[in-house]
Amino acid sequence: MTKRFPRTARLSVVAVAAALTAFAGVAASQQPATGSTEAAFPKNARGYVVASDGRPVLNGFGSCVRTGAWSLATAAEPCDQIARVSVPVPVVAYQERPAPPPPVAVAAVAQPEPPRMVIQKVSLSTDVLFDFNKAELKDAGKQKLDELASQINDAKVEEIVVVGHADRIGSETYNEKLSEARAQSVKGYLAERGATTNGITAQGKGESAPVTGDQCKKMAGKKLIECLEPDRRVEIEILGSREVAATGAPAAGGTR
């Protein structure tokens, strides 16, 4: 014969069973995680409740118990699956290095010609070469030019520069023409003595290059003419080279 418990007794038994089941769940939740969680869980995980051995505590549903400090930044596996974000590596297209530009042709720089040597340079008074206000050579003037020609007879003459000068008496235009006419007379005589006319340059500078300065400023008449004599002159510059018998080197004489 089966013994029946009163209804209230049956309810008490059910309540006790439920209480035991709940207690078993809490006890289970206090057990540390096992398996892969034990091996992979990081130390010092601030977002989870951990046991004394460092393993996470699981609740009745098998999930890790989180603390108030939990956030996505403190999430850890295997309690929470962390999405793995793959960052694409930029692909840099290969660019062929451009060819270097062709070298720029540098134009050859012409070297300046070496200065020519001045064989001789003289300044002859026009009062010796010419009569006053005239452009025809006197005999005394021809003699001076003969002496000059003999002095350069052994030289290799490349050019002769003849420059005529006048004083400030008269107009500027007249003095320029007179000084040029006297330079041409000297050029013609040197050509008669054998100089090549293509190698002789003659020019007149008139009264533009005086050498007396103001020393004749207050003079007039004959005294002024005599004072201005140094301004009336013909300068002759002879360019070329001359061999020296002792050394065979060009003679010293300056350059132009």
C-alpha positions in Angstrom: 0.0 0.0 0.0 1.4 3.3 -1.2 1.8 6.0 1.5 0.6 9.4 0.4 2.0 12.7 1.7 -0.3 15.5 2.4 -0.4 18.3 -0.3 1.5 20.7 2.0 4.2 18.1 2.5 4.6 17.6 -1.2 5.1 21.4 -1.7 7.8 21.4 1.0 9.7 18.7 -0.8 9.5 20.6 -4.1 10.8 23.8 -2.4 13.7 21.9 -0.8 14.7 20.4 -4.2 14.6 23.8 -5.8 16.7 25.3 -3.1 19.3 22.5 -3.5 19.4 23.0 -7.2 20.0 26.8 -6.8 22.7 26.1 -4.2 24.4 23.7 -6.6 24.3 26.4 -9.4 25.9 29.0 -7.1 28.6 26.5 -6.0 29.3 25.8 -9.6 29.6 29.5 -10.4 32.3 29.8 -7.8 34.4 27.2 -9.5 37.2 28.6 -11.7 37.1 28.0 -15.4 38.8 25.0 -16.8 40.1 23.9 -20.1 41.1 26.5 -22.7 40.0 29.3 -20.5 42.6 28.4 -17.9 45.4 28.3 -20.5 44.4 31.4 -22.5 43.0 33.9 -20.0 45.4 36.8 -19.4 46.7 37.9 -16.1 45.4 41.1 -14.4 42.2 41.1 -16.5 40.4 44.1 -14.8 37.1 43.5 -16.5 36.3 40.1 -14.9 35.9 38.4 -11.5 38.8 36.1 -11.0 39.5 33.3 -8.5 42.5 33.2 -6.2 44.4 31.2 -8.8 43.8 33.9 -11.4 41.2 32.1 -13.5 37.9 33.8 -14.4 34.8 33.0 -12.4 31.8 31.6 -14.4 28.1 32.2 -13.7 25.4 29.6 -13.9 25.2 30.0 -17.7 29.0 29.3 -18.2 29.8 33.0 -18.9 32.6 35.0 -17.2 31.4 37.3 -14.5 32.2 40.9 -15.5 33.1 43.7 -13.1 32.1 47.3 -13.3 35.5 48.1 -14.9 34.6 46.0 -18.0 34.6 47.8 -21.3 35.5 46.9 -24.8 39.0 48.1 -24.0 39.3 45.6 -21.2 37.6 42.7 -22.9 39.7 39.5 -23.1 39.4 36.1 -24.7 38.0 33.5 -24.2 35.4 35.3 -22.1 34.6 37.6 -25.0 35.3 37.1 -28.6 37.4 40.1 -29.8 36.8 41.0 -33.4 40.0 40.8 -35.4 40.2 43.8 -37.7 42.5 43.3 -40.6 44.2 46.5 -41.7 44.8 46.4 -45.4 48.4 47.1 -46.4 48.5 49.8 -49.0 49.8 48.7 -52.3 52.2 51.2 -53.8 52.2 51.1 -57.5 55.7 50.7 -58.9 56.8 53.8 -60.6 59.7 53.6 -62.9 62.3 56.3 -62.1 62.5 58.8 -65.0 65.7 58.8 -67.0 68.1 61.6 -66.0 68.1 64.6 -68.4 70.8 64.7 -71.0 73.9 66.6 -70.0 73.7 70.3 -71.0 76.4 71.2 -73.5 78.5 73.9 -72.1 79.7 76.4 -74.6 83.4 76.7 -74.8 84.5 80.0 -73.2 86.9 81.8 -75.4 90.1 82.6 -73.7 91.2 86.2 -73.8 94.1 86.9 -76.0 97.3 87.5 -74.0 98.2 91.2 -73.8 100.6 92.4 -76.5 103.9 93.7 -75.5 104.7 97.4 -76.0 108.1 97.5 -77.7 108.3 101.3 -77.5 106.1 104.2 -76.6 107.2 107.8 -77.2 105.5 111.2 -77.0 106.9 113.8 -79.5 106.2 117.5 -79.3 104.3 118.7 -82.4 106.5 121.8 -82.2 109.4 119.5 -83.2 107.4 117.6 -85.8 105.3 120.5 -87.3 105.2 124.3 -87.5 102.6 126.0 -85.4 99.1 125.4 -86.7 100.4 123.1 -89.5 100.2 119.4 -90.3 103.2 119.0 -92.7 106.2 117.3 -91.2 109.3 119.4 -90.8 112.8 118.0 -91.5 113.4 117.9 -87.8 110.3 115.9 -87.4 111.3 113.4 -90.1 114.6 113.0 -88.3 112.9 112.1 -85.1 110.7 109.5 -86.8 113.8 108.1 -88.6 115.5 107.6 -85.2 112.4 105.8 -83.9 112.3 103.5 -86.9 115.9 102.5 -86.4 115.2 101.7 -82.8 112.6 99.1 -83.8 114.3 97.8 -86.9 115.1 94.4 -85.2 111.7 94.0 -83.6 108.6 92.1 -84.9 106.1 94.9 -85.1 102.5 93.9 -85.1 100.8 97.3 -84.8 101.6 101.0 -84.5 99.1 103.3 -82.8 99.5 107.1 -83.5 97.4 109.6 -81.5 97.5 113.3 -82.2 96.7 115.9 -79.5 96.2 119.7 -79.7 96.1 122.6 -77.2 92.9 124.5 -76.3 93.6 127.5 -78.5 90.9 127.7 -81.2 87.6 125.8 -81.5 87.2 122.3 -80.3 86.2 121.1 -83.8 89.2 122.7 -85.4 91.6 121.3 -82.9 90.2 117.8 -83.4 90.7 118.0 -87.2 94.2 119.4 -86.8 95.3 116.7 -84.3 94.0 114.0 -86.7 95.7 115.5 -89.7 99.0 115.5 -87.8 98.5 111.8 -86.8 97.9 110.9 -90.5 101.1 112.7 -91.5 103.1 110.6 -89.0 101.4 107.4 -90.3 102.2 108.2 -93.9 105.9 108.8 -93.2 106.2 105.6 -91.2 104.7 103.7 -94.0 107.3 105.2 -96.4 109.9 103.8 -94.1 108.5 100.3 -94.5 105.7 99.9 -92.0 102.6 98.2 -93.3 99.7 100.7 -93.5 97.3 98.0 -92.4 99.2 97.8 -89.1 99.1 101.5 -88.4 96.2 103.2 -86.6 96.0 107.0 -86.6 93.5 109.1 -84.7 93.1 112.6 -83.3 91.8 113.5 -79.9 92.0 117.3 -80.2 92.1 119.2 -76.9 90.3 116.4 -74.9 93.5 115.2 -73.1 95.6 118.1 -71.9 98.6 117.6 -69.6 99.2 121.2 -68.5 96.2 121.4 -66.2 95.5 125.0 -64.9 99.1 126.2 -65.0 98.4 128.3 -68.2 95.1 129.6 -67.0 95.9 133.3 -66.6 98.2 133.6 -69.7 97.5 134.9 -73.2 99.3 135.5 -76.5 102.8 134.2 -77.0 103.2 133.1 -73.4 100.0 131.0 -73.6 101.3 129.3 -76.8 104.6 128.5 -75.1 102.9 127.3 -71.9 100.6 124.9 -73.8 103.4 123.3 -75.8 103.1 119.9 -73.8 99.5 119.7 -74.9 100.6 119.8 -78.6 102.0 116.3 -79.0 101.9 113.1 -81.0 102.0 109.8 -79.0 103.3 106.7 -80.8 102.9 103.2 -79.3 104.6 100.3 -81.0 103.3 96.8 -80.2 104.9 93.4 -81.0 107.9 91.4 -79.8 111.6 91.6 -79.8 114.1 88.8 -79.3 116.9 89.4 -76.9 120.2 87.9 -78.0 121.4 86.8 -74.6 118.3 84.8 -73.5 116.1 84.6 -76.6 113.2 85.9 -74.5 110.9 88.8 -75.5 112.3 92.1 -74.4 110.6 93.7 -71.4 108.7 96.9 -72.0 105.3 96.6 -70.5 102.0 95.4 -71.9 99.0 97.1 -73.4 
